[in-house]
Amino acid sequence: MPRPNGQRGGRTAALMLQGTGSDVGKSLLVAGLARALTRRGYQVRPFKPQNMSNNAAVTPDGGEIGRAQALQARACGV
């Protein structure tokens, strides 16, 4: 992850958030952290390995992603 000053470290930093179950606030917490880190100059890209939702959001290129992931991407400005 590029540092706010533009320098790159040797490795890409990663952060994983886990919760005790469904609907406990993981996605909202990730969106908040993504927005905060983006505002501090970090390049943030959320990743959700499995979408269990039946209601998807449409991407600009016509694809579909889960609504929580769409919120997270919007928080990052992507």
Phi and psi in radians as a Rosetta constraint file:
Dihedral C 1 N 2 CA 2 C 2 CIRCULARHARMONIC -1.072 0.35
Dihedral N 2 CA 2 C 2 N 3 CIRCULARHARMONIC 2.450 0.35
Dihedral C 2 N 3 CA 3 C 3 CIRCULARHARMONIC -1.349 0.35
Dihedral N 3 CA 3 C 3 N 4 CIRCULARHARMONIC 2.790 0.35
Dihedral C 3 N 4 CA 4 C 4 CIRCULARHARMONIC -0.961 0.35
Dihedral N 4 CA 4 C 4 N 5 CIRCULARHARMONIC -0.505 0.35
Dihedral C 4 N 5 CA 5 C 5 CIRCULARHARMONIC -1.456 0.35
Dihedral N 5 CA 5 C 5 N 6 CIRCULARHARMONIC 0.057 0.35
Dihedral C 5 N 6 CA 6 C 6 CIRCULARHARMONIC 1.611 0.35
Dihedral N 6 CA 6 C 6 N 7 CIRCULARHARMONIC -0.200 0.35
Dihedral C 6 N 7 CA 7 C 7 CIRCULARHARMONIC -1.350 0.35
Dihedral N 7 CA 7 C 7 N 8 CIRCULARHARMONIC 2.570 0.35
Dihedral C 7 N 8 CA 8 C 8 CIRCULARHARMONIC -1.798 0.35
Dihedral N 8 CA 8 C 8 N 9 CIRCULARHARMONIC 2.487 0.35
Dihedral C 8 N 9 CA 9 C 9 CIRCULARHARMONIC -1.487 0.35
Dihedral N 9 CA 9 C 9 N 10 CIRCULARHARMONIC -3.134 0.35
Dihedral C 9 N 10 CA 10 C 10 CIRCULARHARMONIC -1.295 0.35
Dihedral N 10 CA 10 C 10 N 11 CIRCULARHARMONIC -0.434 0.35
Dihedral C 10 N 11 CA 11 C 11 CIRCULARHARMONIC -2.343 0.35
Dihedral N 11 CA 11 C 11 N 12 CIRCULARHARMONIC 2.750 0.35
Dihedral C 11 N 12 CA 12 C 12 CIRCULARHARMONIC -1.422 0.35
Dihedral N 12 CA 12 C 12 N 13 CIRCULARHARMONIC 2.223 0.35
Dihedral C 12 N 13 CA 13 C 13 CIRCULARHARMONIC -1.348 0.35
Dihedral N 13 CA 13 C 13 N 14 CIRCULARHARMONIC 2.550 0.35
Dihedral C 13 N 14 CA 14 C 14 CIRCULARHARMONIC -2.368 0.35
Dihedral N 14 CA 14 C 14 N 15 CIRCULARHARMONIC 2.606 0.35
Dihedral C 14 N 15 CA 15 C 15 CIRCULARHARMONIC -2.387 0.35
Dihedral N 15 CA 15 C 15 N 16 CIRCULARHARMONIC 2.233 0.35
Dihedral C 15 N 16 CA 16 C 16 CIRCULARHARMONIC -2.011 0.35
Dihedral N 16 CA 16 C 16 N 17 CIRCULARHARMONIC 2.304 0.35
Dihedral C 16 N 17 CA 17 C 17 CIRCULARHARMONIC -1.956 0.35
Dihedral N 17 CA 17 C 17 N 18 CIRCULARHARMONIC 2.323 0.35
Dihedral C 17 N 18 CA 18 C 18 CIRCULARHARMONIC -2.244 0.35
Dihedral N 18 CA 18 C 18 N 19 CIRCULARHARMONIC 2.674 0.35
Dihedral C 18 N 19 CA 19 C 19 CIRCULARHARMONIC -2.282 0.35
Dihedral N 19 CA 19 C 19 N 20 CIRCULARHARMONIC 3.068 0.35
Dihedral C 19 N 20 CA 20 C 20 CIRCULARHARMONIC -1.466 0.35
Dihedral N 20 CA 20 C 20 N 21 CIRCULARHARMONIC -0.137 0.35
Dihedral C 20 N 21 CA 21 C 21 CIRCULARHARMONIC 3.096 0.35
Dihedral N 21 CA 21 C 21 N 22 CIRCULARHARMONIC -2.961 0.35
Dihedral C 21 N 22 CA 22 C 22 CIRCULARHARMONIC -1.364 0.35
Dihedral N 22 CA 22 C 22 N 23 CIRCULARHARMONIC 2.630 0.35
Dihedral C 22 N 23 CA 23 C 23 CIRCULARHARMONIC 1.068 0.35
Dihedral N 23 CA 23 C 23 N 24 CIRCULARHARMONIC 0.698 0.35
Dihedral C 23 N 24 CA 24 C 24 CIRCULARHARMONIC -1.909 0.35
Dihedral N 24 CA 24 C 24 N 25 CIRCULARHARMONIC 0.018 0.35
Dihedral C 24 N 25 CA 25 C 25 CIRCULARHARMONIC 1.812 0.35
Dihedral N 25 CA 25 C 25 N 26 CIRCULARHARMONIC 0.185 0.35
Dihedral C 25 N 26 CA 26 C 26 CIRCULARHARMONIC -1.054 0.35
Dihedral N 26 CA 26 C 26 N 27 CIRCULARHARMONIC -0.842 0.35
Dihedral C 26 N 27 CA 27 C 27 CIRCULARHARMONIC -1.134 0.35
Dihedral N 27 CA 27 C 27 N 28 CIRCULARHARMONIC -0.708 0.35
Dihedral C 27 N 28 CA 28 C 28 CIRCULARHARMONIC -1.166 0.35
Dihedral N 28 CA 28 C 28 N 29 CIRCULARHARMONIC -0.692 0.35
Dihedral C 28 N 29 CA 29 C 29 CIRCULARHARMONIC -1.099 0.35
Dihedral N 29 CA 29 C 29 N 30 CIRCULARHARMONIC -0.756 0.35
Dihedral C 29 N 30 CA 30 C 30 CIRCULARHARMONIC -1.089 0.35
Dihedral N 30 CA 30 C 30 N 31 CIRCULARHARMONIC -0.726 0.35
Dihedral C 30 N 31 CA 31 C 31 CIRCULARHARMONIC -1.066 0.35
Dihedral N 31 CA 31 C 31 N 32 CIRCULARHARMONIC -0.758 0.35
Dihedral C 31 N 32 CA 32 C 32 CIRCULARHARMONIC -1.121 0.35
Dihedral N 32 CA 32 C 32 N 33 CIRCULARHARMONIC -0.783 0.35
Dihedral C 32 N 33 CA 33 C 33 CIRCULARHARMONIC -1.132 0.35
Dihedral N 33 CA 33 C 33 N 34 CIRCULARHARMONIC -0.690 0.35
Dihedral C 33 N 34 CA 34 C 34 CIRCULARHARMONIC -1.094 0.35
Dihedral N 34 CA 34 C 34 N 35 CIRCULARHARMONIC -0.766 0.35
Dihedral C 34 N 35 CA 35 C 35 CIRCULARHARMONIC -1.113 0.35
Dihedral N 35 CA 35 C 35 N 36 CIRCULARHARMONIC -0.784 0.35
Dihedral C 35 N 36 CA 36 C 36 CIRCULARHARMONIC -1.096 0.35
Dihedral N 36 CA 36 C 36 N 37 CIRCULARHARMONIC -0.779 0.35
Dihedral C 36 N 37 CA 37 C 37 CIRCULARHARMONIC -1.201 0.35
Dihedral N 37 CA 37 C 37 N 38 CIRCULARHARMONIC -0.662 0.35
Dihedral C 37 N 38 CA 38 C 38 CIRCULARHARMONIC -1.086 0.35
Dihedral N 38 CA 38 C 38 N 39 CIRCULARHARMONIC -0.755 0.35
Dihedral C 38 N 39 CA 39 C 39 CIRCULARHARMONIC -1.137 0.35
Dihedral N 39 CA 39 C 39 N 40 CIRCULARHARMONIC -0.395 0.35
Dihedral C 39 N 40 CA 40 C 40 CIRCULARHARMONIC -1.565 0.35
Dihedral N 40 CA 40 C 40 N 41 CIRCULARHARMONIC 0.051 0.35
Dihedral C 40 N 41 CA 41 C 41 CIRCULARHARMONIC 1.749 0.35
Dihedral N 41 CA 41 C 41 N 42 CIRCULARHARMONIC 0.047 0.35
Dihedral C 41 N 42 CA 42 C 42 CIRCULARHARMONIC -1.445 0.35
Dihedral N 42 CA 42 C 42 N 43 CIRCULARHARMONIC 2.636 0.35
Dihedral C 42 N 43 CA 43 C 43 CIRCULARHARMONIC -1.644 0.35
Dihedral N 43 CA 43 C 43 N 44 CIRCULARHARMONIC 1.908 0.35
Dihedral C 43 N 44 CA 44 C 44 CIRCULARHARMONIC -1.951 0.35
Dihedral N 44 CA 44 C 44 N 45 CIRCULARHARMONIC 2.369 0.35
Dihedral C 44 N 45 CA 45 C 45 CIRCULARHARMONIC -2.340 0.35
Dihedral N 45 CA 45 C 45 N 46 CIRCULARHARMONIC 1.876 0.35
Dihedral C 45 N 46 CA 46 C 46 CIRCULARHARMONIC -1.237 0.35
Dihedral N 46 CA 46 C 46 N 47 CIRCULARHARMONIC 2.651 0.35
Dihedral C 46 N 47 CA 47 C 47 CIRCULARHARMONIC -2.458 0.35
Dihedral N 47 CA 47 C 47 N 48 CIRCULARHARMONIC 2.214 0.35
Dihedral C 47 N 48 CA 48 C 48 CIRCULARHARMONIC -2.108 0.35
Dihedral N 48 CA 48 C 48 N 49 CIRCULARHARMONIC 1.950 0.35
Dihedral C 48 N 49 CA 49 C 49 CIRCULARHARMONIC -1.196 0.35
Dihedral N 49 CA 49 C 49 N 50 CIRCULARHARMONIC -0.442 0.35
Dihedral C 49 N 50 CA 50 C 50 CIRCULARHARMONIC -2.518 0.35
Dihedral N 50 CA 50 C 50 N 51 CIRCULARHARMONIC 2.209 0.35
Dihedral C 50 N 51 CA 51 C 51 CIRCULARHARMONIC -1.742 0.35
Dihedral N 51 CA 51 C 51 N 52 CIRCULARHARMONIC 1.946 0.35
Dihedral C 51 N 52 CA 52 C 52 CIRCULARHARMONIC -1.653 0.35
Dihedral N 52 CA 52 C 52 N 53 CIRCULARHARMONIC 0.073 0.35
Dihedral C 52 N 53 CA 53 C 53 CIRCULARHARMONIC -1.525 0.35
Dihedral N 53 CA 53 C 53 N 54 CIRCULARHARMONIC 2.566 0.35
Dihedral C 53 N 54 CA 54 C 54 CIRCULARHARMONIC -1.570 0.35
Dihedral N 54 CA 54 C 54 N 55 CIRCULARHARMONIC -0.285 0.35
Dihedral C 54 N 55 CA 55 C 55 CIRCULARHARMONIC -1.855 0.35
Dihedral N 55 CA 55 C 55 N 56 CIRCULARHARMONIC 2.021 0.35
Dihedral C 55 N 56 CA 56 C 56 CIRCULARHARMONIC -1.897 0.35
Dihedral N 56 CA 56 C 56 N 57 CIRCULARHARMONIC 2.801 0.35
Dihedral C 56 N 57 CA 57 C 57 CIRCULARHARMONIC -1.803 0.35
Dihedral N 57 CA 57 C 57 N 58 CIRCULARHARMONIC 2.548 0.35
Dihedral C 57 N 58 CA 58 C 58 CIRCULARHARMONIC -1.552 0.35
Dihedral N 58 CA 58 C 58 N 59 CIRCULARHARMONIC 2.326 0.35
Dihedral C 58 N 59 CA 59 C 59 CIRCULARHARMONIC -1.488 0.35
Dihedral N 59 CA 59 C 59 N 60 CIRCULARHARMONIC 2.860 0.35
Dihedral C 59 N 60 CA 60 C 60 CIRCULARHARMONIC -0.992 0.35
Dihedral N 60 CA 60 C 60 N 61 CIRCULARHARMONIC -0.505 0.35
Dihedral C 60 N 61 CA 61 C 61 CIRCULARHARMONIC -1.596 0.35
Dihedral N 61 CA 61 C 61 N 62 CIRCULARHARMONIC 0.147 0.35
Dihedral C 61 N 62 CA 62 C 62 CIRCULARHARMONIC 1.644 0.35
Dihedral N 62 CA 62 C 62 N 63 CIRCULARHARMONIC -0.021 0.35
Dihedral C 62 N 63 CA 63 C 63 CIRCULARHARMONIC -1.381 0.35
Dihedral N 63 CA 63 C 63 N 64 CIRCULARHARMONIC -3.093 0.35
Dihedral C 63 N 64 CA 64 C 64 CIRCULARHARMONIC -2.237 0.35
Dihedral N 64 CA 64 C 64 N 65 CIRCULARHARMONIC 2.444 0.35
Dihedral C 64 N 65 CA 65 C 65 CIRCULARHARMONIC -2.424 0.35
Dihedral N 65 CA 65 C 65 N 66 CIRCULARHARMONIC 2.812 0.35
Dihedral C 65 N 66 CA 66 C 66 CIRCULARHARMONIC -1.095 0.35
Dihedral N 66 CA 66 C 66 N 67 CIRCULARHARMONIC 2.622 0.35
Dihedral C 66 N 67 CA 67 C 67 CIRCULARHARMONIC -1.070 0.35
Dihedral N 67 CA 67 C 67 N 68 CIRCULARHARMONIC -0.648 0.35
Dihedral C 67 N 68 CA 68 C 68 CIRCULARHARMONIC -1.123 0.35
Dihedral N 68 CA 68 C 68 N 69 CIRCULARHARMONIC -0.733 0.35
Dihedral C 68 N 69 CA 69 C 69 CIRCULARHARMONIC -1.172 0.35
Dihedral N 69 CA 69 C 69 N 70 CIRCULARHARMONIC -0.622 0.35
Dihedral C 69 N 70 CA 70 C 70 CIRCULARHARMONIC -1.108 0.35
Dihedral N 70 CA 70 C 70 N 71 CIRCULARHARMONIC -0.716 0.35
Dihedral C 70 N 71 CA 71 C 71 CIRCULARHARMONIC -1.094 0.35
Dihedral N 71 CA 71 C 71 N 72 CIRCULARHARMONIC -0.760 0.35
Dihedral C 71 N 72 CA 72 C 72 CIRCULARHARMONIC -1.111 0.35
Dihedral N 72 CA 72 C 72 N 73 CIRCULARHARMONIC -0.743 0.35
Dihedral C 72 N 73 CA 73 C 73 CIRCULARHARMONIC -1.126 0.35
Dihedral N 73 CA 73 C 73 N 74 CIRCULARHARMONIC -0.709 0.35
Dihedral C 73 N 74 CA 74 C 74 CIRCULARHARMONIC -1.105 0.35
Dihedral N 74 CA 74 C 74 N 75 CIRCULARHARMONIC -0.681 0.35
Dihedral C 74 N 75 CA 75 C 75 CIRCULARHARMONIC -1.082 0.35
Dihedral N 75 CA 75 C 75 N 76 CIRCULARHARMONIC -0.522 0.35
Dihedral C 75 N 76 CA 76 C 76 CIRCULARHARMONIC -1.511 0.35
Dihedral N 76 CA 76 C 76 N 77 CIRCULARHARMONIC -0.174 0.35
Dihedral C 76 N 77 CA 77 C 77 CIRCULARHARMONIC 1.414 0.35
Dihedral N 77 CA 77 C 77 N 78 CIRCULARHARMONIC 0.398 0.35
